[in-house]
Amino acid sequence: MDPVDVHLLAPDTSFHGGDLDCGNGLLLLIREHIDPLDVGQHLLVQSSEVSVEHDLPAWCRLTGNRLVSWTKQGRNLSFLIEKGGSGGRSFASARPVLVEPGQPAATTMATTVPAREVAPLSTCIVGSWPRPNWMNRAIEDFLRGRSSEQEWREAALDGTRLAVLAQVKAGLDVIADGEQGRDSYASFVGHRLDGCRLIPLTDLLPLVDDPEEFERELRALDVPAAEVRHPVAFGRIRRVKPLVAAEAEATLMATTKPVKVALPGPYLLTRTLWLECFRERAYSSREELSVDVLRVLREETQELLTLGVSIVQFDEPVLSEVVFAPPTGKRSFMCGALGEKSDSQVELRFAERLLADLTAGFPQERLGLHVCRGNWTKDESVLLSGDYRPLLPLLKGLAVGTLFLELSTPRAGEIEVLAELPESMRVGVGLLNPRQSAAESEDEVWRRARRAVDVLGKDRVLFNPDCGFATFAANPVATLMEAERKCALLARVASRLRGA
């Protein structure tokens, strides 16, 4: 398309990207401005970066948005973009819907860009990395309104770069952002989504039917209620800005290795955002809430894959709570999921439908799922126990390329159970317990790794700790030094195995 002298249509919104190029922040600004628009509305992007002349039209083609016209006057460029106007599916506005059992799930094909390959026997963390003290203060200051969002974002990006350097130094093969800008692995959506709010667990006490019993349950489960915040949907949720894409882009720029980014899964979010103790709700049911949850996660997944993230991992630890927690009686905190649930088989079918709709159309090899049995305390006695057998029917049917699983403790059962998984599915085998302060012996970890290869085959195995090192920013289960030492051990064992 040739440039024009003037745009014939007036934009609905506009911004100037300055000298930013598409690989250094411009796409994130575009996403922030185009997401709130309706299909058919127009965004004007101005730029003084020469590479944008070629890169932005390609982005429009990849994302299903239409480049209406563009101008060029010396270094000054402008592009008029119509949202979703090319007839392709625009995931900025896509609204996945749940399907009834027996009906096919949505099959829309998402457009992605190539990513760095994750080789067999690669090592990585699950998601969270211990935050420095100044990062925790930055998170707390932002959540309490003592600092601006810009100050918090700058701190989060600095923390991300340090987390990347630590993982690279330890010798890991796949690098994660470390969830540095999150107060926890999932609750951070409470301050990044429209319609959500973060509230301390202690604020829930007046709202539950039996506050004293609720308080006793949290103490028994070793939950620091005053330090943990819970996200709640107070209105219709909407993604008006990226959830984690800025940290993902910073990670991609800081390393040449493959990058993995974790997102809370759809079942987890429908359990955390929906609390039965709230009398007035924006949604009539968890099923209604899940439609908006799916839309948000599909939008974010599309953006991460477009940036070049190698694996987008969905965290669904609460699947273990469904099958291993007592059906009545004691509540399971399960990393922040306090919401209601029904019969375990009903819940598993619901989770299966959500995950099928979330993953539909995305390249399977670029998606992962993480399952564990809790990771908020070092007290193993309050965490769940049971092997993966009850979850196998669900896991076997997922359209994900890799399962990242807890496997280093007796609570997780034997790895032989996983031999039934499809041969097309990789397993990220948990070799280390992040809650154990002392480093495991190299021989012990070697034996676990060797057993995993014997059961699943060398081409199907990746290695990781059981879970993150700091599920909750203010209550990490490991120090920075412990995390670095354990990751270096993981890298040494994988190197030995590759040379065996």
SETISE-696687 format. One record per residue (C-alpha): x, y, z. Coordinates in Angstrom, 3 decimals, always signed. Example, Ala and Ser with C-alpha at 12.3 -4.5 7.8 and 13.67 -1.06 7.14 Angstrom:
<gumis>
+----------+----------+----------+
|       xx |       yy |       zz |
+----------+----------+----------+
|  +12.300 |   -4.500 |   +7.800 |
|  +13.670 |   -1.060 |   +7.140 |
+----------+----------+----------+
</gumis>
This chain:
<gumis>
+----------+----------+----------+
|       xx |       yy |       zz |
+----------+----------+----------+
|   +0.000 |   +0.000 |   +0.000 |
|   +1.345 |   +3.405 |   -0.950 |
|   +1.271 |   +6.317 |   +1.510 |
|   -1.415 |   +9.013 |   +1.199 |
|   -1.253 |  +12.730 |   +1.851 |
|   -3.980 |  +12.728 |   +4.482 |
|   -6.196 |  +10.170 |   +6.200 |
|   -9.808 |  +10.370 |   +4.979 |
|  -11.302 |   +8.919 |   +8.187 |
|  -11.130 |  +10.455 |  +11.670 |
|   -9.669 |   +8.125 |  +14.354 |
|  -11.571 |   +7.203 |  +17.513 |
|   -8.319 |   +7.434 |  +19.491 |
|   -4.640 |   +8.098 |  +18.790 |
|   -1.175 |   +8.200 |  +20.358 |
|   +2.429 |   +8.997 |  +19.379 |
|   +4.955 |   +6.200 |  +19.814 |
|   +8.023 |   +8.398 |  +19.351 |
|  +11.174 |   +6.419 |  +18.514 |
|   +9.880 |   +3.097 |  +19.859 |
|  +10.041 |   +0.202 |  +17.426 |
|   +7.736 |   -2.804 |  +17.335 |
|  +10.178 |   -4.930 |  +19.321 |
|  +10.773 |   -2.328 |  +22.011 |
|   +7.406 |   -1.312 |  +23.409 |
|   +5.378 |   +0.080 |  +20.506 |
|   +3.212 |   -3.035 |  +20.197 |
|   +2.346 |   -2.850 |  +23.879 |
|   +1.226 |   +0.759 |  +23.466 |
|   -0.837 |   -0.227 |  +20.440 |
|   -2.470 |   -2.990 |  +22.456 |
|   -3.283 |   -0.627 |  +25.316 |
|   -5.066 |   +1.734 |  +22.911 |
|   -6.755 |   -0.756 |  +20.588 |
|   -8.108 |   -3.182 |  +23.216 |
|  -10.829 |   -0.800 |  +24.509 |
|  -12.079 |   -0.096 |  +20.960 |
|  -14.993 |   -1.923 |  +19.381 |
|  -14.540 |   -3.835 |  +16.127 |
|  -14.682 |   -1.328 |  +13.268 |
|  -13.376 |   +1.615 |  +15.291 |
|  -10.123 |   +3.292 |  +14.296 |
|   -6.766 |   +3.911 |  +15.983 |
|   -4.183 |   +6.413 |  +14.683 |
|   -0.579 |   +5.495 |  +15.488 |
|   +2.089 |   +8.148 |  +14.950 |
|   +5.787 |   +7.292 |  +14.903 |
|   +9.221 |   +8.652 |  +14.091 |
|  +10.927 |   +5.218 |  +13.948 |
|  +11.827 |   +4.201 |  +10.364 |
|  +11.450 |   +0.429 |  +10.920 |
|   +7.769 |   +0.854 |  +11.816 |
|   +7.027 |   +1.558 |   +8.135 |
|   +7.554 |   -2.136 |   +7.371 |
|   +6.783 |   -3.772 |  +10.720 |
|   +3.405 |   -2.230 |  +11.510 |
|   +1.634 |   -3.355 |   +8.294 |
|   +2.934 |   -6.890 |   +8.978 |
|   +1.532 |   -6.703 |  +12.518 |
|   -1.864 |   -5.686 |  +11.119 |
|   -1.900 |   -8.706 |   +8.818 |
|   -0.876 |  -11.076 |  +11.646 |
|   -3.510 |   -9.868 |  +14.103 |
|   -6.503 |   -9.522 |  +11.778 |
|   -6.654 |   -5.716 |  +12.030 |
|   -6.862 |   -3.646 |   +8.826 |
|   -4.401 |   -0.950 |   +7.841 |
|   -6.734 |   +1.649 |   +6.289 |
|   -4.086 |   +4.160 |   +5.220 |
|   -0.706 |   +5.561 |   +6.170 |
|   +1.238 |   +8.785 |   +5.686 |
|   +4.934 |   +9.604 |   +5.451 |
|   +6.479 |  +13.038 |   +5.756 |
|  +10.208 |  +12.687 |   +6.220 |
|  +10.676 |  +10.668 |   +9.440 |
|   +7.119 |  +11.323 |  +10.572 |
|   +4.829 |   +8.351 |   +9.975 |
|   +1.186 |   +7.757 |  +10.829 |
|   -0.989 |   +4.659 |  +10.452 |
|   -4.784 |   +4.471 |  +10.590 |
|   -5.816 |   +1.003 |  +11.807 |
|   -9.327 |   -0.423 |  +11.815 |
|   -9.831 |   -2.929 |  +14.621 |
|  -10.725 |   -6.390 |  +13.326 |
|  -11.579 |   -4.957 |   +9.945 |
|   -9.782 |   -7.402 |   +7.629 |
|  -12.164 |  -10.295 |   +8.134 |
|   -9.575 |  -12.190 |  +10.205 |
|  -10.190 |  -13.009 |  +13.838 |
|   -8.985 |  -10.264 |  +16.143 |
|   -8.194 |  -11.701 |  +19.539 |
|   -8.269 |   -8.233 |  +21.001 |
|  -12.037 |   -8.483 |  +20.622 |
|  -12.649 |  -12.227 |  +20.436 |
|  -15.151 |  -13.528 |  +22.958 |
|  -14.877 |  -17.278 |  +23.411 |
|  -18.035 |  -18.941 |  +24.680 |
|  -18.481 |  -22.128 |  +26.638 |
|  -19.888 |  -25.083 |  +24.758 |
|  -22.228 |  -27.739 |  +26.041 |
|  -20.829 |  -31.247 |  +26.588 |
|  -20.779 |  -33.172 |  +23.340 |
|  -20.527 |  -30.086 |  +21.136 |
|  -17.228 |  -29.124 |  +19.467 |
|  -15.195 |  -26.383 |  +21.105 |
|  -14.233 |  -23.215 |  +19.262 |
|  -11.618 |  -23.898 |  +16.575 |
|  -10.488 |  -20.406 |  +15.655 |
|   -6.822 |  -20.523 |  +14.600 |
|   -4.604 |  -17.985 |  +16.313 |
|   -1.776 |  -16.292 |  +14.458 |
|   +1.644 |  -16.572 |  +16.099 |
|   +5.257 |  -15.767 |  +15.293 |
|   +8.193 |  -18.214 |  +15.455 |
|   +9.809 |  -18.726 |  +18.854 |
|  +13.063 |  -20.188 |  +20.133 |
|  +12.876 |  -23.964 |  +20.351 |
|  +12.756 |  -25.728 |  +23.722 |
|  +15.026 |  -28.775 |  +23.423 |
|  +14.497 |  -32.091 |  +25.252 |
|  +16.027 |  -32.238 |  +28.747 |
|  +15.845 |  -28.437 |  +29.056 |
|  +15.669 |  -26.907 |  +32.529 |
|  +13.470 |  -24.061 |  +33.768 |
|  +11.700 |  -22.736 |  +36.839 |
|   +7.932 |  -23.111 |  +37.133 |
|   +7.159 |  -19.408 |  +37.422 |
|   +7.958 |  -17.304 |  +40.480 |
|  +11.417 |  -16.199 |  +41.576 |
|  +12.120 |  -14.627 |  +45.016 |
|  +11.749 |  -10.843 |  +44.845 |
|  +14.413 |   -8.551 |  +46.306 |
|  +13.260 |   -6.568 |  +49.347 |
|  +13.060 |   -3.376 |  +47.312 |
|  +10.776 |   -5.127 |  +44.803 |
|   +8.424 |   -6.211 |  +47.575 |
|   +8.366 |   -2.642 |  +48.887 |
|   +7.589 |   -1.358 |  +45.387 |
|   +4.661 |   -3.778 |  +45.071 |
|   +3.322 |   -2.845 |  +48.511 |
|   +3.699 |   +0.898 |  +47.883 |
|   +1.786 |   +0.616 |  +44.606 |
|   -1.027 |   -1.499 |  +46.058 |
|   -1.408 |   +0.930 |  +48.969 |
|   -1.462 |   +3.965 |  +46.672 |
|   +1.863 |   +5.340 |  +47.909 |
|   +3.486 |   +5.261 |  +44.445 |
|   +2.389 |   +5.602 |  +40.842 |
|   +1.804 |   +2.797 |  +38.395 |
|   +4.746 |   +4.059 |  +36.344 |
|   +7.101 |   +3.756 |  +39.343 |
|   +5.857 |   +0.243 |  +40.032 |
|   +6.239 |   -0.782 |  +36.370 |
|   +9.809 |   +0.499 |  +36.258 |
|  +10.659 |   -1.442 |  +39.413 |
|   +8.991 |   -4.581 |  +38.009 |
|  +11.038 |   -4.404 |  +34.815 |
|  +14.261 |   -3.925 |  +36.820 |
|  +13.338 |   -6.922 |  +38.963 |
|  +12.596 |   -8.954 |  +35.853 |
|  +16.024 |   -8.263 |  +34.369 |
|  +17.728 |   -9.336 |  +37.603 |
|  +15.634 |  -12.525 |  +37.744 |
|  +16.639 |  -13.306 |  +34.162 |
|  +20.331 |  -12.781 |  +34.932 |
|  +20.127 |  -15.073 |  +37.962 |
|  +18.517 |  -17.878 |  +35.948 |
|  +21.041 |  -17.523 |  +33.134 |
|  +23.914 |  -17.561 |  +35.645 |
|  +22.487 |  -20.740 |  +37.203 |
|  +22.618 |  -22.387 |  +33.786 |
|  +18.894 |  -22.829 |  +33.089 |
|  +17.918 |  -23.446 |  +29.469 |
|  +14.481 |  -21.790 |  +29.419 |
|  +14.034 |  -18.445 |  +31.165 |
|  +10.951 |  -17.060 |  +32.944 |
|  +10.137 |  -13.491 |  +33.941 |
|  +10.048 |  -14.585 |  +37.597 |
|   +6.651 |  -12.902 |  +38.196 |
|   +8.486 |   -9.947 |  +39.707 |
|   +5.668 |   -7.433 |  +39.309 |
|   +3.021 |   -9.699 |  +40.860 |
|   +1.956 |   -9.754 |  +44.489 |
|   +1.213 |  -13.443 |  +43.849 |
|   +1.116 |  -15.867 |  +40.942 |
|   -2.621 |  -15.267 |  +40.353 |
|   -4.048 |  -12.505 |  +42.542 |
|   -2.227 |   -9.784 |  +40.580 |
|   -5.150 |   -9.777 |  +38.130 |
|   -7.069 |   -7.951 |  +40.854 |
|   -5.248 |   -4.710 |  +40.052 |
|   -4.694 |   -5.236 |  +36.318 |
|   -8.203 |   -6.112 |  +35.195 |
|  -11.091 |   -3.686 |  +35.016 |
|  -13.857 |   -4.846 |  +37.332 |
|  -11.511 |   -6.493 |  +39.856 |
|  -10.231 |   -5.485 |  +43.237 |
|   -7.624 |   -6.884 |  +45.616 |
|   -8.686 |   -7.262 |  +49.242 |
|   -6.699 |   -8.682 |  +52.194 |
|   -7.920 |  -12.063 |  +53.420 |
|   -8.583 |  -10.459 |  +56.805 |
|  -11.232 |   -8.247 |  +55.165 |
|  -13.224 |  -11.378 |  +54.293 |
|  -13.768 |  -12.258 |  +57.949 |
|  -16.903 |  -10.102 |  +58.404 |
|  -18.397 |  -11.505 |  +55.200 |
|  -18.211 |  -15.255 |  +55.796 |
|  -20.888 |  -17.163 |  +57.687 |
|  -18.555 |  -18.151 |  +60.549 |
|  -15.657 |  -15.653 |  +60.885 |
|  -14.072 |  -17.395 |  +63.871 |
|  -14.027 |  -20.763 |  +62.110 |
|  -12.606 |  -19.154 |  +58.945 |
|   -9.844 |  -17.541 |  +61.013 |
|   -9.062 |  -20.870 |  +62.704 |
|   -8.873 |  -22.610 |  +59.299 |
|   -6.384 |  -20.060 |  +57.968 |
|   -4.193 |  -20.400 |  +61.069 |
|   -4.273 |  -24.196 |  +60.829 |
|   -3.278 |  -24.008 |  +57.160 |
|   -0.346 |  -21.683 |  +57.963 |
|   -1.810 |  -18.865 |  +55.857 |
|   -0.550 |  -15.325 |  +56.710 |
|   -4.000 |  -13.769 |  +56.257 |
|   -2.836 |  -10.203 |  +56.900 |
|   -0.187 |  -10.447 |  +54.161 |
|   -2.189 |  -12.233 |  +51.455 |
|   -4.614 |  -10.376 |  +49.192 |
|   -7.467 |  -12.017 |  +47.330 |
|   -8.821 |  -10.841 |  +43.943 |
|  -12.588 |  -10.412 |  +43.652 |
|  -14.741 |   -9.537 |  +40.641 |
|  -16.788 |   -6.525 |  +41.734 |
|  -17.864 |   -5.721 |  +38.178 |
|  -17.616 |   -7.080 |  +34.662 |
|  -13.966 |   -7.933 |  +34.131 |
|  -12.145 |   -6.539 |  +31.127 |
|   -8.523 |   -6.505 |  +29.957 |
|   -7.779 |   -2.847 |  +29.262 |
|   -4.007 |   -3.348 |  +29.398 |
|   -1.674 |   -6.352 |  +29.196 |
|   -1.438 |   -8.616 |  +32.221 |
|   +2.186 |   -9.756 |  +31.906 |
|   +3.225 |   -8.906 |  +28.343 |
|   +5.510 |   -6.029 |  +29.430 |
|   +7.543 |   -8.346 |  +31.684 |
|   +7.561 |  -10.973 |  +28.920 |
|   +8.958 |   -8.461 |  +26.435 |
|  +11.649 |   -7.394 |  +28.936 |
|  +12.606 |  -11.054 |  +29.398 |
|  +12.816 |  -11.658 |  +25.662 |
|  +15.081 |   -8.636 |  +25.299 |
|  +17.357 |   -9.734 |  +28.185 |
|  +18.177 |  -13.244 |  +26.929 |
|  +18.675 |  -15.189 |  +23.710 |
|  +17.286 |  -18.339 |  +25.353 |
|  +13.690 |  -19.583 |  +25.012 |
|  +11.227 |  -17.805 |  +27.302 |
|   +8.324 |  -19.268 |  +29.283 |
|   +5.600 |  -17.107 |  +30.849 |
|   +3.000 |  -18.303 |  +33.358 |
|   -0.630 |  -17.152 |  +33.523 |
|   -3.305 |  -18.182 |  +36.010 |
|   -5.535 |  -20.772 |  +34.359 |
|   -9.250 |  -20.285 |  +33.648 |
|  -10.510 |  -22.731 |  +36.268 |
|   -8.277 |  -21.153 |  +38.909 |
|   -9.595 |  -17.671 |  +38.102 |
|  -13.234 |  -18.703 |  +38.191 |
|  -12.595 |  -20.133 |  +41.664 |
|  -10.662 |  -17.122 |  +42.982 |
|  -12.696 |  -14.264 |  +41.500 |
|  -16.047 |  -15.729 |  +42.553 |
|  -16.709 |  -15.705 |  +46.309 |
|  -20.013 |  -16.953 |  +47.650 |
|  -19.788 |  -14.630 |  +50.651 |
|  -20.463 |  -11.567 |  +48.492 |
|  -24.177 |  -10.916 |  +48.347 |
|  -24.105 |   -8.606 |  +45.334 |
|  -22.229 |   -9.952 |  +42.350 |
|  -21.619 |   -8.760 |  +38.799 |
|  -22.192 |  -12.300 |  +37.499 |
|  -25.030 |  -14.678 |  +38.203 |
|  -22.795 |  -17.768 |  +38.162 |
|  -19.239 |  -18.974 |  +37.764 |
|  -20.200 |  -20.146 |  +34.261 |
|  -21.127 |  -16.583 |  +33.295 |
|  -17.917 |  -15.222 |  +34.835 |
|  -15.861 |  -17.821 |  +32.947 |
|  -16.859 |  -16.343 |  +29.570 |
|  -15.068 |  -13.099 |  +30.412 |
|  -12.176 |  -14.974 |  +32.049 |
|  -11.646 |  -16.915 |  +28.820 |
|  -11.724 |  -13.777 |  +26.710 |
|   -9.089 |  -12.108 |  +28.921 |
|   -6.775 |  -15.128 |  +28.865 |
|   -7.096 |  -15.649 |  +25.113 |
|   -6.240 |  -12.000 |  +24.500 |
|   -3.158 |  -12.235 |  +26.705 |
|   -2.064 |  -15.576 |  +25.242 |
|   -2.319 |  -14.191 |  +21.711 |
|   -0.138 |  -11.240 |  +22.660 |
|   +2.494 |  -13.404 |  +24.354 |
|   +2.727 |  -15.761 |  +21.374 |
|   +2.954 |  -12.800 |  +19.002 |
|   +5.864 |  -11.409 |  +21.050 |
|   +7.717 |  -14.713 |  +20.563 |
|   +7.256 |  -16.427 |  +23.941 |
|   +8.154 |  -20.114 |  +23.486 |
|   +5.749 |  -21.527 |  +26.080 |
|   +2.694 |  -19.929 |  +27.697 |
|   +2.018 |  -21.923 |  +30.868 |
|   -1.401 |  -21.963 |  +32.532 |
|   -1.318 |  -22.523 |  +36.296 |
|   -4.072 |  -24.827 |  +37.559 |
|   -2.945 |  -26.070 |  +41.000 |
|   -6.535 |  -26.075 |  +42.228 |
|   -7.233 |  -29.139 |  +40.074 |
|   -5.468 |  -31.072 |  +42.831 |
|   -7.736 |  -29.517 |  +45.428 |
|  -10.752 |  -30.775 |  +43.471 |
|   -9.694 |  -34.409 |  +43.709 |
|   -7.635 |  -34.558 |  +46.926 |
|   -9.291 |  -32.140 |  +49.369 |
|  -12.037 |  -33.488 |  +51.659 |
|  -15.458 |  -32.976 |  +50.013 |
|  -16.824 |  -31.485 |  +53.221 |
|  -15.387 |  -30.102 |  +56.407 |
|  -11.912 |  -28.560 |  +56.319 |
|  -11.354 |  -25.805 |  +53.791 |
|   -8.239 |  -26.004 |  +51.617 |
|   -6.533 |  -22.661 |  +51.043 |
|   -4.776 |  -24.086 |  +47.945 |
|   -2.626 |  -21.090 |  +47.000 |
|   -5.454 |  -18.575 |  +47.276 |
|   -8.511 |  -20.370 |  +45.871 |
|  -11.211 |  -19.927 |  +48.500 |
|  -14.199 |  -19.908 |  +46.168 |
|  -17.010 |  -22.406 |  +46.161 |
|  -16.932 |  -25.756 |  +44.412 |
|  -19.350 |  -28.596 |  +43.790 |
|  -18.939 |  -32.339 |  +43.217 |
|  -15.420 |  -33.212 |  +42.049 |
|  -16.540 |  -34.778 |  +38.754 |
|  -18.710 |  -31.760 |  +37.958 |
|  -15.750 |  -29.489 |  +38.694 |
|  -13.382 |  -31.538 |  +36.527 |
|  -15.805 |  -31.417 |  +33.582 |
|  -16.111 |  -27.656 |  +34.031 |
|  -12.301 |  -27.256 |  +34.124 |
|  -11.954 |  -29.480 |  +31.059 |
|  -14.402 |  -27.309 |  +29.084 |
|  -12.623 |  -24.124 |  +30.138 |
|   -9.193 |  -25.413 |  +29.142 |
|  -10.503 |  -26.708 |  +25.810 |
|  -12.001 |  -23.310 |  +24.952 |
|   -8.875 |  -21.469 |  +26.107 |
|   -6.425 |  -23.518 |  +24.043 |
|   -8.560 |  -23.900 |  +20.895 |
|   -6.717 |  -22.676 |  +17.804 |
|   -3.384 |  -21.964 |  +19.490 |
|   -0.330 |  -24.099 |  +18.574 |
|   -0.292 |  -26.958 |  +21.065 |
|   +3.499 |  -27.125 |  +21.329 |
|   +3.570 |  -23.511 |  +22.578 |
|   +1.203 |  -24.149 |  +25.509 |
|   +1.800 |  -25.732 |  +28.918 |
|   -0.094 |  -26.530 |  +32.113 |
|   +1.217 |  -26.566 |  +35.689 |
|   -0.327 |  -28.667 |  +38.463 |
|   +0.894 |  -29.008 |  +42.059 |
|   -0.543 |  -29.641 |  +45.522 |
|   +0.006 |  -26.272 |  +47.160 |
|   +2.998 |  -24.007 |  +47.604 |
|   +2.225 |  -21.312 |  +50.172 |
|   +3.976 |  -22.798 |  +53.222 |
|   +6.983 |  -24.913 |  +54.216 |
|   +4.729 |  -27.019 |  +56.429 |
|   +4.246 |  -30.085 |  +54.235 |
|   +1.605 |  -31.492 |  +56.590 |
|   -1.043 |  -28.964 |  +55.504 |
|   -0.438 |  -29.497 |  +51.769 |
|   -2.434 |  -31.990 |  +49.712 |
|   -1.380 |  -35.549 |  +48.862 |
|   -2.228 |  -37.965 |  +46.074 |
|   -0.868 |  -39.171 |  +42.733 |
|   -2.015 |  -37.969 |  +39.317 |
|   -4.313 |  -40.918 |  +38.598 |
|   -7.605 |  -39.036 |  +39.290 |
|   -6.495 |  -36.237 |  +36.933 |
|   -5.277 |  -38.450 |  +34.085 |
|   -8.543 |  -38.428 |  +32.074 |
|   -8.434 |  -34.616 |  +32.015 |
|   -4.677 |  -34.311 |  +31.438 |
|   -4.643 |  -36.818 |  +28.579 |
|   -7.180 |  -34.807 |  +26.579 |
|   -5.596 |  -31.365 |  +26.932 |
|   -4.353 |  -29.500 |  +23.859 |
|   -1.073 |  -28.477 |  +25.516 |
|   +2.423 |  -29.562 |  +24.618 |
|   +3.928 |  -29.728 |  +28.118 |
|   +2.740 |  -30.545 |  +31.626 |
|   +4.867 |  -28.995 |  +34.394 |
|   +4.267 |  -31.259 |  +37.386 |
|   +5.184 |  -31.629 |  +41.032 |
|   +6.992 |  -34.966 |  +41.388 |
|   +9.848 |  -34.662 |  +43.884 |
|   +7.921 |  -35.402 |  +47.098 |
|   +6.114 |  -38.592 |  +48.187 |
|   +2.903 |  -36.523 |  +48.287 |
|   +2.899 |  -36.457 |  +44.467 |
|   +3.005 |  -40.210 |  +43.975 |
|   +5.083 |  -42.186 |  +41.506 |
|   +6.005 |  -41.002 |  +38.016 |
|   +4.974 |  -44.352 |  +36.498 |
|   +1.346 |  -43.147 |  +36.605 |
|   +2.215 |  -40.675 |  +33.834 |
|   +3.210 |  -43.398 |  +31.366 |
|   -0.410 |  -43.299 |  +30.122 |
|   -0.038 |  -39.733 |  +28.811 |
|   -0.013 |  -39.273 |  +25.011 |
|   +3.425 |  -39.596 |  +23.430 |
|   +2.958 |  -36.140 |  +21.899 |
|   +2.903 |  -34.579 |  +25.378 |
|   +6.084 |  -33.561 |  +27.194 |
|   +6.413 |  -33.589 |  +30.974 |
|   +8.298 |  -30.991 |  +32.963 |
|   +9.382 |  -33.243 |  +35.824 |
|   +9.639 |  -31.683 |  +39.278 |
|  +13.040 |  -32.755 |  +40.631 |
|  +13.439 |  -30.272 |  +43.490 |
|  +11.284 |  -29.169 |  +46.429 |
|  +11.340 |  -25.347 |  +46.574 |
|  +10.039 |  -25.427 |  +50.168 |
|  +13.038 |  -27.428 |  +51.434 |
|  +15.785 |  -25.015 |  +52.502 |
|  +18.635 |  -27.493 |  +52.254 |
|  +19.717 |  -28.379 |  +48.743 |
|  +19.042 |  -31.954 |  +47.689 |
|  +22.071 |  -34.112 |  +46.939 |
|  +23.116 |  -34.292 |  +43.309 |
|  +22.919 |  -38.087 |  +43.338 |
|  +19.348 |  -37.973 |  +44.663 |
|  +18.240 |  -35.554 |  +41.939 |
|  +20.143 |  -37.572 |  +39.321 |
|  +18.226 |  -40.707 |  +40.274 |
|  +14.883 |  -38.882 |  +39.907 |
|  +15.911 |  -37.503 |  +36.535 |
|  +17.137 |  -40.886 |  +35.322 |
|  +13.862 |  -42.492 |  +36.397 |
|  +11.856 |  -39.891 |  +34.482 |
|  +13.806 |  -40.615 |  +31.296 |
|  +13.346 |  -44.361 |  +31.777 |
|   +9.565 |  -43.974 |  +32.133 |
|   +8.847 |  -41.268 |  +29.530 |
|  +11.808 |  -41.278 |  +27.159 |
|  +14.550 |  -38.698 |  +26.725 |
|  +12.704 |  -36.667 |  +24.065 |
|   +9.648 |  -36.099 |  +26.257 |
|  +11.277 |  -34.822 |  +29.450 |
|  +12.046 |  -31.328 |  +30.751 |
|  +13.232 |  -30.597 |  +34.314 |
|  +11.992 |  -28.031 |  +36.849 |
|  +11.399 |  -27.532 |  +40.574 |
|   +8.022 |  -28.751 |  +41.868 |
|   +6.613 |  -25.232 |  +41.932 |
|   +7.642 |  -21.583 |  +42.154 |
|  +10.071 |  -20.212 |  +44.708 |
|   +7.787 |  -17.357 |  +45.782 |
|   +4.111 |  -18.002 |  +45.093 |
|   +3.309 |  -15.019 |  +47.299 |
|   +5.717 |  -12.087 |  +47.071 |
|   +5.571 |  -11.253 |  +50.777 |
|   +5.748 |  -14.885 |  +51.903 |
|   +8.306 |  -16.701 |  +49.704 |
|   +9.087 |  -20.349 |  +50.392 |
|  +12.765 |  -19.881 |  +49.426 |
|  +15.417 |  -17.193 |  +49.592 |
|  +17.252 |  -15.877 |  +46.557 |
|  +20.369 |  -17.806 |  +47.554 |
|  +18.413 |  -21.057 |  +47.969 |
|  +16.723 |  -20.612 |  +44.586 |
|  +20.036 |  -19.948 |  +42.835 |
|  +21.669 |  -22.970 |  +44.480 |
|  +18.804 |  -25.307 |  +43.578 |
|  +18.665 |  -24.109 |  +39.963 |
|  +22.411 |  -24.571 |  +39.545 |
|  +21.984 |  -28.133 |  +40.831 |
|  +19.139 |  -28.709 |  +38.357 |
|  +21.348 |  -27.493 |  +35.501 |
|  +24.242 |  -29.731 |  +36.521 |
|  +22.052 |  -32.837 |  +36.653 |
|  +20.533 |  -32.111 |  +33.232 |
|  +23.988 |  -31.573 |  +31.771 |
|  +25.139 |  -34.914 |  +33.188 |
|  +22.085 |  -36.621 |  +31.736 |
|  +22.604 |  -35.095 |  +28.278 |
|  +26.149 |  -36.443 |  +28.296 |
|  +25.212 |  -39.896 |  +29.573 |
+----------+----------+----------+
</gumis>
